[in-house]
Amino acid sequence: MKYDFGQLKEKYNAFQYPAVSVAVEGKAIGTNRAGLIVGSMKVELTSGTEASTSVFRIYGCVEEEGSYKTDVLKTFVSLGSKCSVSIGYEGNLTEVFRGLLVRTAFVCDEEGIPCVEAEAMDIKGMMMANAHVKQLRAKKYGEAVKEILSFPVYQAMESGGILESAQIGATPEYGEGARIDMVSESDYEFVVKAAKKFHYEFFTDVGKLYFREARKSAPPLIEIGNGKGLLDYQIEYDLRGLVREVEARGVDDERGERIAARKKQKNKVSFGNKADRFLSGTEKIVVDDAIRTKEEAGMRAEAVLKDISYRYGRLECSTIGLPEIKPGTYVALSGLGKGADNEFYVTSVAHVISEEEGFRTRITGEAAQLKG
C-alpha cells in the first residue's frame, strides 16, 4: 500500500483549507496583480478510452464598469495553451491534470457574477483531430502506437511538456506480420481500436500516456473506509452477464484445422455455493480468424474472461478530497464488514472543489471477486 490515510491527514493538516492552482503556459492564475482567482473546479480522470478533462471558472476578471479584463485574461484563456491543475490543501498541492485549453466561455453565473469558464483536455483530445489514410511501417499494434506518437504533433507536445512520457506495452499479436493501415480514422480512433482488440487500457496520468494490459494486479494504493475519509458509497455485486468459461477459436491456415483454448473463471463471487450452481455450464465463445496458434487463443480467452469478470462488482463513492487517488490503481475499502470490504480497480476519479462542499473526490471502481 503506497499511502496511509493517517499520514495523509497529518500531511494535509486534517484536510483543512482546500486549495487549487491552475497554471497556463507555466504561469499560475492568481499570482497576478489583476485579482484573478480560480473559483469552482472539476477534474475528471479516467482509465477508459475517454479523454480526461478539467473545467474551472476564473473570477475577479471584470472591471468596475463591467467589461472583462481582456489584456490580463488573454494569457490564461488562449486556446491551445498548456494547462496544469494542482489541488490539495494550503501548503501542499499535487498535480492531478495536464493538457491543453480547448474551450473558453464568458459567463454570468447563477448569482449574477461574471466569470470566464475554461475547459482543458488531455492529449487524447488532441488525438481526435488528426485523421489519416496511410500504411504504417509497424507490423505489430504496440509498435504502431509508438509510430503514431512519433508524428511531429506529438513530438511538439513532448518538447512542450504536455506529453512527458509514453509507456506502450507489447501487444500479443494475432496474425503477426500483417500490414497495418489507417483508413480515414483519427489517431485516437486507431489507438482505441487497438486497445479494444487486445483488451488494453489507453489513458493518461499527468502527462504520462499508457497503452497497457488492462487491470494489472497491484497492491491497493490506499485503504479508505469508516474513519478513513469515506463519506458516502454504493457497493453492489451482480451475477448477470458473468460466465464460468471462455473459449477463443481461430484457424491454422497451413493445416486447415481449428485452434481453440479455454479459460475458466475461479473467482469467489458469493459466500456460499449457490452462485456456483447459477454459473455452472455458462460459457462465451469468441471466434477470431486472426488467431493462428493455441497460445494466441489462450491469451485472447484470458483477456475476454477478465473483461467479463470485472462486471461483477461496482463501487461508487465519495471521499474527503484526496489528490493521490487516480484511475488505473486499486483502492481497498475497510471497516464496513464482510462483503462491503473489498478491493476495487479505479476506473474514474472526479476531483471537485466547490464553495458548498469544499474538496471532494468521487471514485468509480470495479471488482472481479469478493475479498477473502
Solvent accessible surface area in square Angstrom, and as a share of the most:
residue,aa,sasa,rsa
1,M,119,0.53
2,K,147,0.62
3,Y,61,0.23
4,D,75,0.39
5,F,19,0.08
6,G,43,0.41
7,Q,124,0.55
8,L,8,0.04
9,K,97,0.41
10,E,147,0.66
11,K,92,0.39
12,Y,3,0.01
13,N,90,0.46
14,A,52,0.40
15,F,23,0.10
16,Q,83,0.37
17,Y,130,0.49
18,P,58,0.37
19,A,28,0.22
20,V,34,0.20
21,S,33,0.21
22,V,0,0.00
23,A,23,0.18
24,V,0,0.00
25,E,110,0.49
26,G,69,0.66
27,K,98,0.41
28,A,25,0.20
29,I,12,0.06
30,G,43,0.42
31,T,99,0.58
32,N,31,0.16
33,R,252,0.92
34,A,27,0.21
35,G,43,0.41
36,L,2,0.01
37,I,102,0.52
38,V,27,0.16
39,G,23,0.22
40,S,52,0.33
41,M,4,0.02
42,K,80,0.34
43,V,0,0.00
44,E,81,0.36
45,L,18,0.09
46,T,18,0.10
47,S,7,0.04
48,G,28,0.27
49,T,36,0.21
50,E,104,0.46
51,A,15,0.12
52,S,2,0.02
53,T,22,0.13
54,S,0,0.00
55,V,45,0.26
56,F,1,0.00
57,R,45,0.17
58,I,0,0.00
59,Y,39,0.15
60,G,37,0.36
61,C,1,0.01
62,V,33,0.19
63,E,75,0.34
64,E,184,0.83
65,E,138,0.62
66,G,46,0.45
67,S,56,0.36
68,Y,59,0.23
69,K,36,0.15
70,T,88,0.51
71,D,111,0.57
72,V,46,0.27
73,L,3,0.02
74,K,116,0.49
75,T,58,0.34
76,F,2,0.01
77,V,19,0.11
78,S,54,0.35
79,L,109,0.54
80,G,49,0.47
81,S,13,0.08
82,K,48,0.20
83,C,0,0.00
84,S,20,0.13
85,V,0,0.00
86,S,24,0.15
87,I,0,0.00
88,G,0,0.00
89,Y,3,0.01
90,E,132,0.59
91,G,77,0.74
92,N,55,0.28
93,L,76,0.38
94,T,44,0.26
95,E,54,0.24
96,V,8,0.05
97,F,3,0.01
98,R,36,0.13
99,G,0,0.00
100,L,17,0.08
101,L,2,0.01
102,V,48,0.27
103,R,85,0.31
104,T,40,0.24
105,A,30,0.23
106,F,122,0.51
107,V,35,0.20
108,C,85,0.51
109,D,20,0.10
110,E,162,0.73
111,E,142,0.64
112,G,46,0.44
113,I,79,0.40
114,P,50,0.32
115,C,0,0.00
116,V,0,0.00
117,E,30,0.13
118,A,0,0.00
119,E,35,0.16
120,A,0,0.00
121,M,40,0.18
122,D,3,0.01
123,I,6,0.03
124,K,0,0.00
125,G,9,0.09
126,M,46,0.21
127,M,1,0.00
128,M,82,0.37
129,A,87,0.68
130,N,43,0.22
131,A,71,0.55
132,H,46,0.21
133,V,112,0.64
134,K,81,0.34
135,Q,88,0.39
136,L,3,0.01
137,R,189,0.69
138,A,13,0.10
139,K,98,0.41
140,K,76,0.32
141,Y,40,0.15
142,G,3,0.03
143,E,84,0.38
144,A,0,0.00
145,V,1,0.00
146,K,95,0.40
147,E,18,0.08
148,I,0,0.00
149,L,13,0.06
150,S,58,0.38
151,F,27,0.11
152,P,112,0.71
153,V,60,0.34
154,Y,1,0.00
155,Q,87,0.39
156,A,62,0.48
157,M,14,0.06
158,E,83,0.37
159,S,100,0.65
160,G,42,0.41
161,G,24,0.23
162,I,19,0.10
163,L,6,0.03
164,E,84,0.38
165,S,41,0.27
166,A,44,0.34
167,Q,101,0.45
168,I,25,0.13
169,G,25,0.24
170,A,94,0.73
171,T,11,0.07
172,P,37,0.23
173,E,18,0.08
174,Y,13,0.05
175,G,23,0.22
176,E,114,0.51
177,G,44,0.43
178,A,64,0.49
179,R,147,0.54
180,I,7,0.04
181,D,46,0.24
182,M,0,0.00
183,V,100,0.58
184,S,83,0.53
185,E,24,0.11
186,S,7,0.05
187,D,0,0.00
188,Y,36,0.14
189,E,91,0.41
190,F,0,0.00
191,V,1,0.00
192,V,17,0.09
193,K,87,0.37
194,A,0,0.00
195,A,0,0.00
196,K,136,0.58
197,K,58,0.25
198,F,7,0.03
199,H,48,0.22
200,Y,30,0.11
201,E,13,0.06
202,F,1,0.00
203,F,6,0.02
204,T,15,0.08
205,D,27,0.14
206,V,25,0.14
207,G,6,0.06
208,K,67,0.29
209,L,1,0.00
210,Y,31,0.12
211,F,0,0.00
212,R,57,0.21
213,E,81,0.36
214,A,9,0.07
215,R,36,0.13
216,K,109,0.46
217,S,111,0.71
218,A,57,0.44
219,P,100,0.63
220,P,15,0.09
221,L,19,0.09
222,I,1,0.00
223,E,46,0.21
224,I,0,0.00
225,G,0,0.00
226,N,97,0.50
227,G,77,0.74
228,K,73,0.31
229,G,12,0.12
230,L,22,0.11
231,L,87,0.43
232,D,78,0.41
233,Y,109,0.41
234,Q,109,0.49
235,I,33,0.17
236,E,76,0.34
237,Y,68,0.26
238,D,43,0.22
239,L,49,0.24
240,R,188,0.69
241,G,51,0.49
242,L,10,0.05
243,V,21,0.12
244,R,27,0.10
245,E,47,0.21
246,V,0,0.00
247,E,11,0.05
248,A,0,0.00
249,R,66,0.24
250,G,2,0.02
251,V,59,0.34
252,D,32,0.17
253,D,96,0.50
254,E,171,0.77
255,R,182,0.66
256,G,61,0.58
257,E,93,0.42
258,R,157,0.57
259,I,20,0.10
260,A,24,0.19
261,A,13,0.10
262,R,102,0.37
263,K,70,0.30
264,K,115,0.49
265,Q,7,0.03
266,K,172,0.73
267,N,38,0.19
268,K,76,0.32
269,V,10,0.06
270,S,33,0.21
271,F,106,0.44
272,G,54,0.52
273,N,93,0.48
274,K,148,0.63
275,A,6,0.05
276,D,67,0.35
277,R,155,0.57
278,F,121,0.50
279,L,0,0.00
280,S,78,0.51
281,G,73,0.71
282,T,43,0.25
283,E,85,0.38
284,K,88,0.37
285,I,61,0.31
286,V,25,0.15
287,V,104,0.60
288,D,28,0.14
289,D,101,0.52
290,A,28,0.22
291,I,0,0.00
292,R,86,0.31
293,T,64,0.37
294,K,137,0.58
295,E,128,0.58
296,E,20,0.09
297,A,0,0.00
298,G,10,0.10
299,M,66,0.30
300,R,19,0.07
301,A,0,0.00
302,E,87,0.39
303,A,23,0.18
304,V,10,0.06
305,L,11,0.06
306,K,54,0.23
307,D,43,0.22
308,I,6,0.03
309,S,6,0.04
310,Y,30,0.11
311,R,138,0.50
312,Y,7,0.03
313,G,2,0.02
314,R,109,0.40
315,L,0,0.00
316,E,80,0.36
317,C,7,0.04
318,S,16,0.10
319,T,0,0.00
320,I,34,0.17
321,G,0,0.00
322,L,0,0.00
323,P,3,0.02
324,E,10,0.04
325,I,1,0.00
326,K,66,0.28
327,P,11,0.07
328,G,12,0.12
329,T,28,0.16
330,Y,21,0.08
331,V,0,0.00
332,A,4,0.03
333,L,1,0.00
334,S,26,0.17
335,G,55,0.53
336,L,35,0.17
337,G,37,0.35
338,K,165,0.70
339,G,14,0.14
340,A,26,0.20
341,D,37,0.19
342,N,4,0.02
343,E,65,0.29
344,F,0,0.00
345,Y,4,0.02
346,V,0,0.00
347,T,33,0.19
348,S,38,0.24
349,V,3,0.01
350,A,13,0.10
351,H,1,0.00
352,V,19,0.11
353,I,21,0.10
354,S,26,0.17
355,E,169,0.76
356,E,152,0.68
357,E,85,0.38
358,G,22,0.21
359,F,2,0.01
360,R,61,0.22
361,T,0,0.00
362,R,96,0.35
363,I,3,0.01
364,T,29,0.17
365,G,1,0.01
366,E,32,0.14
367,A,3,0.03
368,A,13,0.10
369,Q,83,0.37
370,L,12,0.06
371,K,112,0.47
372,G,85,0.82
